[in-house]
Amino acid sequence: MKLVPLVFSALLILLFACGTPPANAPTASDPARETARSVVLVVAEAVHAADSACAAVAITRRSPELADRCVVAYKVARAAVLSAGSGIDAWDAASRGAIACSVVAAGRALTAMHAVLREFGGDIPAVITDALALVPLLSGVCK
């Protein structure tokens, strides 16, 4: 009979420990936000990969021109990705267009880095082409 109070106590502890989520906790997912975050994360990874690939080719070819072109595009892409990430963190209806425009700007800079890599014969990581394929998912929201 001592088992019943023990089980009841355990259930009460679980109930109070787990409880219900706070009233302001998100309960439903937002597919638009999830898509935007996914695209931004892939673009960010692509920008990093493109920067690394550009640096490797610039060092191998001893080309300051290549390095300069990549740095200019990288700075634009990085700023755009950071802006998009901040917009997603603050997610509201007004920020959606700004997020999309930031992703489009990052996509343009990434396209420039892709073109430089191709011009100088560098290997183009798959994440770059993947990111460039995803950018159009948000471009229609950019006004």
C-alpha positions, 0 to 999 in steps of 0.5 A: 500500500505504500506504493500508491502514495509513492506513485502519486507523489512521483506524478505530482512532482512530474506535473509540477516540474514539467507543467504547462508552458508559459503563456508567451511561449511559442506553441505553433511553428511559423513555416515562413520564419523557418524557411527564412532561417533555413535559407539564411543559414545556408547562405551564411554557410555558402558565404563562409565556404566562398570566402575560404575557397577565394582565399585558397585560390588567391594564395595559390595563384598569388593574386591580389586582384582575386583577393581584393575582389573576393574581399569586397563581395565577402563584406557585402555578403556578410553584412547582408547575412547579419542583417537578415539574421537579425531580422529573423530574430526580431521576426514580425510582418514588417521585417519580412521584406527587409529579410528577403532583401538582405538575402537577395543582396547576399545572393548577389555578392555570393554570385560575384564570389562564384564568378570570381572563383570560376574565372580563376579556376577555383573549386566551387563548393556545392553549398554555394550552388545550393545557396544560390538555388535557395535565394529565389525562395525569398526574393519575391518578398523583397520590395 
